[in-house]
Amino acid sequence: MLDRVTPKNAMLPALDLARRIEAGELTPAQVIERCAEAIAARETEIGAFAHLDLDRARQAVKAPGLKDTPLRGLPFGLKDIFDTADMPTEYGSRVYPGHRPANDAALVSMIRRAGGLPIGKTVTTEFAHLDPGKTRNPHNPAHTPGGSSSGSAAGVAAGFFPIATGSQTGGSVIRPASYCGVAGFKPSFGLLPTIGMKCVSWHLDTAGIFAAGVADVAFAAAAVSGRDLRVDAGAPAAPRIAVLRNPPWPAANADMNAAVETAARTAEAAGASLRDIELPAILGDAYGIHRLVQAYEAARALAYEYDRHGDRLSKNTRELAESGLAINVADYDDARRITKRARQALAGLMDGIDIILSPSAPGAAPEGLGSTGTSTFNRLWTLMGPPCVNVPGLMNSTGLPLGVQVIGRFGGDRAALGAALFVERALGRR
């Protein structure tokens, strides 16, 4: 039995808040205080923040004209791999305690320019890899919130802020969004800048956004990037959906398979067209080389930390670097060539369809805090670079969220968001 998600704390829908601020029904200062109340009530239990500075936000919210900016002065959580000059940036690592960068990451500056107010840095796994931080899942604190963008996804779900940044190298936006029951948007590779974001893999690292629902992440992405990404102006068109039922990797569990089937049939009943799809062999090959590309590049991106501070790194991060150093350059170059051919095959596969529908994760958030789950259903799409959206709205019989993943065409971010909104609304009417 699949039910609708009903989180303990009401999330803060960014688009509705922005509209109410614009209409004069609400002020940015009042939104800050709503966040402060939620944080006071649950942060000790959830542990979403690596650093919190509400007082700075309370001062910043007094700036004239803030309510007339694209983001209307809405609070943001910033994953602690984005550099900030006015708050510590520790990358989830013992190598950088109290580290203060000289300047903001490009995306942070874009958020500030658009009228977003960072209220703190959110917990990340060490260097956005595997080692969990302190964050717990707001739906059940005995379960992981996912990773590596743990604090951002959990903070949105708990109502600590309406919008947060994340990043994805394997599955670090889509998976925690699924586990925490929020919308997660991994844009097409390169749409949002990663300058000033701690690099792990320069061909994979992708900046993303979390918010309560699909229209909210689309609104936030549009406001920050200046692109035409909003999808709330009217009813989204019925998409042509291809359902990926037999992927070349381990299957999802029964609950997640049921969630995808529910989403597909509900969308079909609302007017979408459905057909099954199978991935060509080259995409199966690409799935298998994601780890090679990540390890090879991580060994070089984290060379300073490994060479100078290897004793402070976690076992998982050291093993990642060491496995990357053991990879032959010719094998890496061959992997890049396979990646190029696979992207061409994916572009051809998308002819005649608008989106691929698949699980966001193998199942609901696993119990325990020793792991953030696996990127089984995400890593191929990170390597390929198309836009991906976690559509929230379903949960299993124990009350844990189950997200379904919408995968669009590379560069077709607005269309992917529109299709995701169609699926989300169909589920909402169910």
N, C-alpha and C positions, 0 to 999 in steps of 0.2 A: 504494500500500500504506500503510495507516494502522496505527500501532503504539501501544502504551501508553507514556505518559510515564515516563521514568526519569531524574530529575535527577541531576547529578553529586554534589551534597551532599544527604543525607537531610533532608527538611523536618521540622519539629517540629509534629506534629498536636496542636492545642490541647486538644481534648476528651480525648484519651488521656493527655496530660500532667496535666490537671486531675484525672482519675480516679485516676491513680497517686499524685498528691500527697494527695488525699483518703484514699486507702487506706494512706498512710504508706510507700509504696514509693519515693518520690522527694520531695525537698524543693524549695521555690522557689529556694533558693540553688544547688542542683545544676543546675536549669534555666538559671539565669543563666550558670553556668560553661559549659554546653553552647553557649549562644549566643556566649559570649566565644571559645570555641575555633573555632567556625565563622567568626566575624568575623576572628580573627587569621589564619585560613587563606586567606580569599578577599576581604576587604574592599578590599585594594589593587587587586585585579583588577576587582571589581564596582562599587565606589564607590556604595554604597547610602545612605551617611550624609552629611548636611549637618553634623551635630553628633552626637558619641557621648559618653555619660557613663556608662560601666559602673561606675565607682566609686560614683557616687550611687545607682545601682540596688543595688549590693552593700550599701550602708548601709540603704537602704529595705527590703530583703528581710528585715532583722532585726526588723522590727516584729512585735509579738506578735499572734497570731490571723490572720495573713495567709493561712494555708492554709485557713482556714474561710470566707473571703470567696468571693463568686460566681466570681471569676477566679483564685482560689487563688495569687495572686502571680505570675501569668504575665507575662513581658516583652512589651512593646508597642513597635512603631515608630510614630512620629507624623509624618505628612506635614508638611513645614515650611511649611504655611499655617495650621496650628492654633497659636494663641498659647500660649506656655508662659512662666510667670514665672521658672522655674529653669533654662531653657535658651534660647539665642538663637532668634529666629524671624525669618528673613530673606526669606521668601516667594520664594526663588529669584531675588532681585533685587539689583542693585547699589545700589538706592535705600536698602536697609535693612541695611548691613553691621553685624553685632554687635547688632542691635536686640533689646532686652529689654522685652517687654510687661509691664505692671504686674500682670497676672493671667492665669490659664489660660483657654483657651476652655472653653465649657460642656461639650463632649464630653470634653475632657481631664479635667476635674473628675469627670465621671461615671465615666470609666475608673479614676481613682484611688480613688474611693469604692467601686467594685466590686472593688478589690484588684488592678488591673492596674498593672504597673510600667513606666513609659516608660524606655527605655534610650537613646533618641536621637531626633533629628529626621531624617527621610528626605528625600532629594533630590526636589524638584519642579521642573517647568519654571517659568519666570518667571511669577509670578502665575497659576499653573495654566493657562497658555495653551500656546504652541507651542514655545518655544525650549528645546531639550534641555539637561539638565544633564550631569553626568559619568557617570551610571549606565550599566552595560552588562548585557546579558542573561545570566543565569547559565548558560543552556543553550548559548550560543555568544556570547562577549563581542564578536564582530564585528557583532552584531545589536542593534538597539534593544530595550530592555525595554518600550517603549511609554511613554505619558505621559497626563496630567501626573503621575500618582502613580507615578513611575518607581522611586524607592527603596523604596517600600513593597512593591510587587509583587515586585521583584527580591530584596529582603531576605527575604521569606517563602520564595521559591523556593530561596534559598541557605542556608536554615536559620539566619539571623541572629536571628530572633525568630519566635514562633509566630503572632502577630497583629499587624496594622498598620492604621492608619486611612488612608483615601484620600478623594478627593472627585471628583465628576463634574459637569461643566458641559456637556461634549459626550459624550466616551466615556472619561473618565479613570480609571474603576474597571474597567469590563468589558474594555476593550481591553488594558491592561497585564496584567490577570489572564490573558487568553487568551495573550498573547505569552510570559508567564513560566510558564505551566502551573500556576497556582494557582486557588483559588476566590476569586471577587470578588462581593460583595453590594452592589448599589446599592438601598437600600430605597425604599419609596414616599416621594415628595417630602415632606419635613418630619418623617419619623419620627425621625431623629436631628438634634439641634440644630446649627445653623450659627453660633450666637452666638460670636464670637471666632475664627471661621474667615474668612480673608481673602475678602471678597466680590468676585466678578467679575460675576455676574448673579443677582439676587435671585429671579428666577422659575425659575432653572435649577439653581443650585448645590445639590448633594446630597452629604451626608457618607456615606461607605461604609466597608466593612471587607474586609480580605484575610486569608485563612488557607489552610492546606494543602488542605482539602477542604470540601465543602458543610456537613457536620455541624459542622465547626469554626467556619465563619463564623456559622452559626445559633446555636451555643453562645455565641460572643463577643457577637453582637448582643443575645441574650437577657440575658446577664449585665450588659451595659452599660446597656441600655434599661429593664430590668425587665419586659419584655413576654414573652408566651408565644410564643417563636419557635423553641425547640429542636425538633429533628425526629429525635432519636436514640433515642427511647423504644421504638420498634418498627419494623416494616417499613412504609415509606410506601405509601399507597394508589396504585394504578395510575392515572395521570392521563389525562385526555382532552387530546390534543395536537393543535394545529393547526400545520402546517408552512408557513412563509412561503417559498414557492419563487420568486415573481415580485414582488419588492418594487419600489416606484417610485424606485429609485436604482441605481447601477451594481452589477453582480453581483459575488459573491465569486469567487475563483479556483477551479480544479478541486479542489485539495486541501481547501479549506474546504467546498465543496459536498459532497464525498465524506464529510467529517466529519459534517456535518449529516445526510446520508442514513444514515450508519452509526448515529448516535445515535438517529435516528427509528426505524429498523428494529430496532435492538437493544431499544429501549424497547417497541416493539410486540410483539416476541417474548416479552418479560417480562410482558406483560399490558396494556400501555397501548393506548388506541385512537388511531388516526391519521386525520386528514383534512387536505387542503390548504386554504389560506386565501388570499384576496386582500384587500388593503386598499382600502377605499373612497376615492374621489378626495379627500375632505377631509383624509385622513391623508397623502396625497401632497402636498397643499398645505402641511400643517403641517411636513412634512419640509423643505420649501423655505424656511420662514420661521424655522427655528431660528437660523440665523446672524444674521438681522435682530434678533431679540430679544436674542441674546447681545451683539452689537456695540453696540446702543443702550444696554443696561444697563451694559456694561463701560465705555463712555465716561463714564458718570456715577459708577460705583463706583470707577474709577481716576482721577477728576478731579484729586485732589490730586497724585498722582504725575505725571500728564501735564502739569499746569499748572506745577508747581514743579520737577520733576526730569525733564522730557522728554528731556534729553540723556543721561540714564542708562538710559533704557528701550531695550530691543531694538527693532529695526526692526519685527518682527511685532507687538509690543505697541503701539507707536505707531500702526501702521496699523490695528489693531483699534479703538483709541480714535478715530482720525480718521474711520474709516468709520462709527462709531456717531454721531459728532457730525454727520455729513452726512445722517443718517436723519430724515425728517420725522416730527414727533410724531403726525400723523394716520396715517401708515403703521404706526408702532409700535402705536398703539391698535387699528388694524384687525388687526394680527398677533395681538394678544391676544384679539380676538374670534374669529378663526379657531381659535386654540388651544383656546378653550372649546368650540366646536362639535366640534372634532376629538376632544377628550376624551370628549364625549358619544357620538360615533360609536364610539370604541374600547370604551366600556363596553357598548354594544349588540353589538359584534362578539364580545365575550367570552362572550355567552350560549351555553351548551351546550358550552363548552370550559373547561379549567382553565389552560392555558398556551399561549403561542405559542413555537415553537422556530425559532431563526434563527441565523445566524453571529454570533459575537462580534466579528469583525473580517473584513476582506476576505480575509485569509490568515494565514500565519505571520508572525512578526516580520521586517520588511524588514532587509536587510543595510545596514550603515552607521549612524552615530550622528548624522547631520545632521537627521533627522526622527524623530518618535515615532509615525508612522503616521497614519491618518485615522479619524475617528469616523463613517464612513459608516453602519455598522450599529447605531449607538448614539444618535445625536442626536435622532431622533424620539422614542425612549422616554424620554430625559431631559426633553424638552419636555412629553410626556404625563404623566410622573410615576409610572408603575407600578413595582413591584419588578422588578429584573432580577438574574439570577445567572449568572455564568460558570461553566460546568461543565467542569472539567479532565478529562483522561484519554486524549486522543489526541495523536499527533504525526505529522508528515510523514516522508518517507523520509530526510530529513537530520537528524532528531532534534529539530526545533523543534516546540513545542506548538501544538495547534489547539484552541481552546475553542469550545464551543457555548453559545448564550445562551438562557436560559429567561426569558420575560416573563410576568408574572402580572397579576392584576387589581389596580387601585389599592386599597391597604389590605389586600390579601390576601397579606401578606408571608410568613406561616407556610406557607400553601398553596403559594406559589411555591418556597419553600425545600424543602418536602417533595417536590414534583414534581422539582426539581433533584436531590435526593438519590436519587430513584428512577432517574433517567437515569444518574447517576454510578455507582450500584451495578450497573445493567444493563451499563454499559460495563466495569465491573470484572470481571464474570463472563464477559465475551466471550472 
